[in-house]
Amino acid sequence: MEIVKSLSTYAIPAIIFIILAVGMSRKIKVYEVFVDGAKEGITTVVRILPSLVGLLVAVGVFRASGALDLLIYAVKPLALLFGIPTEALPLAFMRPISGSASLAIVSDTISTYGPDSFIGRVVSTMMGSTETIFYTLTVYFGAVGIKNIRYTLAAALIADLVSVIVSVWICTVVFGR
């Protein structure tokens, strides 16, 4: 345990030192390359900012309008068929859209049901095995200028659905109901 703590303390400074040493040994102007990369990063942020703002506004409208509650009500019978607790449905719908909203949902669910409850374990497992698909597509595809995302989106949503179902199944197998 003490070795892991020591390694974690010195890992980042060691990586920075190695990068600087390799750059200097290859006669690379490390600081200038770093500054150029930072400039490119700022350009990327400016390019994707409108998409990101649009996504955040859409999340706010989705939650405030009651559409999430309506969607949960509509999907509840199907969720029960797969054994998905209805208390986990808000996370299942918000996770592909917003990481911060998902974290708030997980925090609220764990506060309500407890971390060692079946629902607490399911939402924790679900949070760790799903992805903020729309945010990721907005940032990464927007950064490189890809506009046609339909196949990626479909594959990601299917993977997310499988992750939700498997999260419930794993928690059922490991912890029981």
C-alpha positions as CSV (number, residue, x, y, z in Angstrom):
1,M,0.0,0.0,0.0
2,E,2.8,2.4,0.8
3,I,4.5,1.7,-2.5
4,V,1.3,2.6,-4.4
5,K,1.0,5.8,-2.4
6,S,4.7,6.7,-3.2
7,L,4.2,5.9,-6.9
8,S,1.1,8.0,-7.1
9,T,2.8,10.9,-5.4
10,Y,5.7,11.0,-7.9
11,A,4.0,9.7,-11.1
12,I,3.0,13.1,-12.6
13,P,6.3,14.9,-11.8
14,A,8.2,11.9,-13.2
15,I,6.2,11.9,-16.4
16,I,6.8,15.7,-16.9
17,F,10.5,15.1,-16.2
18,I,10.6,12.3,-18.8
19,I,8.9,14.4,-21.4
20,L,11.3,17.3,-20.8
21,A,14.3,15.0,-20.9
22,V,13.3,13.2,-24.1
23,G,12.4,16.5,-25.7
24,M,15.8,18.0,-24.8
25,S,17.7,14.9,-25.9
26,R,16.0,15.1,-29.3
27,K,16.7,18.9,-29.5
28,I,13.0,19.8,-29.5
29,K,12.0,23.2,-28.2
30,V,9.6,21.8,-25.6
31,Y,8.2,25.1,-24.4
32,E,7.5,26.4,-27.9
33,V,5.7,23.1,-28.8
34,F,3.7,23.4,-25.6
35,V,2.7,27.0,-26.4
36,D,1.7,26.0,-30.0
37,G,-0.4,23.1,-28.6
38,A,-2.1,25.5,-26.1
39,K,-2.9,27.9,-29.0
40,E,-4.5,25.0,-30.9
41,G,-6.5,24.0,-27.9
42,I,-7.9,27.5,-27.5
43,T,-8.9,27.5,-31.2
44,T,-10.6,24.2,-30.7
45,V,-12.5,25.5,-27.7
46,V,-13.7,28.5,-29.6
47,R,-14.8,26.3,-32.5
48,I,-16.9,23.8,-30.4
49,L,-18.3,26.4,-27.9
50,P,-21.6,27.0,-29.9
51,S,-22.3,23.3,-30.0
52,L,-21.6,22.9,-26.3
53,V,-23.8,25.9,-25.3
54,G,-26.6,24.4,-27.4
55,L,-26.2,21.1,-25.7
56,L,-26.3,22.6,-22.2
57,V,-29.4,24.7,-23.1
58,A,-31.1,21.6,-24.5
59,V,-30.4,19.7,-21.2
60,G,-31.9,22.5,-19.2
61,V,-35.0,22.6,-21.3
62,F,-35.4,18.8,-21.2
63,R,-35.2,18.7,-17.4
64,A,-37.3,21.8,-16.7
65,S,-40.0,21.0,-19.2
66,G,-41.0,17.8,-17.5
67,A,-40.1,15.8,-20.6
68,L,-37.8,13.5,-18.5
69,D,-40.7,12.6,-16.2
70,L,-43.0,11.9,-19.1
71,L,-40.3,9.7,-20.7
72,I,-39.8,7.8,-17.5
73,Y,-43.5,7.2,-17.2
74,A,-43.7,5.9,-20.8
75,V,-40.8,3.6,-20.5
76,K,-41.6,2.3,-17.0
77,P,-43.3,-1.0,-18.1
78,L,-40.4,-1.9,-20.4
79,A,-37.9,-1.1,-17.7
80,L,-39.7,-3.4,-15.3
81,L,-39.6,-6.2,-17.9
82,F,-35.8,-6.0,-17.9
83,G,-35.7,-5.6,-14.1
84,I,-34.4,-2.1,-14.2
85,P,-35.5,-0.2,-11.0
86,T,-37.6,2.8,-11.9
87,E,-35.5,4.9,-9.5
88,A,-32.6,4.3,-11.9
89,L,-34.4,5.5,-15.0
90,P,-33.6,9.2,-14.6
91,L,-29.9,8.3,-14.7
92,A,-30.4,6.0,-17.7
93,F,-31.9,8.9,-19.6
94,M,-29.7,11.7,-18.5
95,R,-26.3,10.0,-18.6
96,P,-26.0,10.1,-22.4
97,I,-26.8,13.8,-22.3
98,S,-25.1,15.4,-19.3
99,G,-22.4,14.2,-16.9
100,S,-23.1,16.8,-14.3
101,A,-26.8,16.2,-14.3
102,S,-26.1,12.5,-14.0
103,L,-23.8,13.0,-11.1
104,A,-26.5,15.0,-9.3
105,I,-29.0,12.2,-10.0
106,V,-26.6,9.6,-8.6
107,S,-25.9,11.8,-5.5
108,D,-29.6,12.3,-4.9
109,T,-30.4,8.6,-5.4
110,I,-27.6,7.5,-3.0
111,S,-28.7,10.0,-0.4
112,T,-32.3,8.7,-0.7
113,Y,-31.7,5.0,-0.8
114,G,-28.2,4.6,0.6
115,P,-24.9,3.4,-1.0
116,D,-25.4,-0.2,0.0
117,S,-28.9,-0.5,-1.3
118,F,-29.6,-2.4,-4.5
119,I,-30.7,0.9,-6.2
120,G,-27.6,2.7,-4.9
121,R,-25.3,0.0,-6.3
122,V,-27.2,-0.1,-9.6
123,V,-26.9,3.7,-10.2
124,S,-23.2,3.6,-9.1
125,T,-22.5,0.7,-11.6
126,M,-24.6,2.4,-14.3
127,M,-22.7,5.7,-13.8
128,G,-19.4,4.0,-14.2
129,S,-20.3,1.9,-17.2
130,T,-22.2,4.4,-19.4
131,E,-20.9,7.5,-21.2
132,T,-22.0,11.1,-21.8
133,I,-22.6,10.3,-25.5
134,F,-23.9,13.6,-26.8
135,Y,-21.3,15.6,-24.9
136,T,-18.5,13.4,-26.2
137,L,-19.8,13.5,-29.8
138,T,-20.2,17.3,-29.5
139,V,-16.7,17.9,-28.2
140,Y,-14.6,15.3,-30.1
141,F,-16.5,15.3,-33.5
142,G,-16.9,19.0,-33.3
143,A,-13.2,19.5,-32.7
144,V,-12.3,17.7,-35.9
145,G,-15.3,19.0,-37.9
146,I,-17.2,15.7,-38.4
147,K,-20.9,16.5,-39.1
148,N,-22.3,13.0,-39.9
149,I,-22.6,11.2,-36.6
150,R,-25.6,8.9,-37.2
151,Y,-23.8,5.5,-37.1
152,T,-21.6,6.5,-34.2
153,L,-24.6,7.8,-32.3
154,A,-26.6,4.6,-33.0
155,A,-23.7,2.4,-31.9
156,A,-23.1,4.5,-28.8
157,L,-26.8,4.5,-27.8
158,I,-27.0,0.7,-28.2
159,A,-23.9,0.3,-26.1
160,D,-25.4,2.6,-23.5
161,L,-28.6,0.6,-23.4
162,V,-26.6,-2.7,-23.0
163,S,-24.6,-1.1,-20.2
164,V,-27.8,-0.1,-18.3
165,I,-29.2,-3.6,-18.6
166,V,-25.9,-5.3,-17.7
167,S,-25.4,-3.0,-14.8
168,V,-28.7,-4.2,-13.3
169,W,-27.9,-7.8,-14.1
170,I,-24.4,-7.6,-12.6
171,C,-25.7,-6.0,-9.4
172,T,-28.4,-8.7,-9.2
173,V,-25.8,-11.5,-9.6
174,V,-23.2,-10.1,-7.3
175,F,-25.4,-8.5,-4.6
176,G,-28.8,-10.0,-5.0
177,R,-32.0,-7.9,-4.9
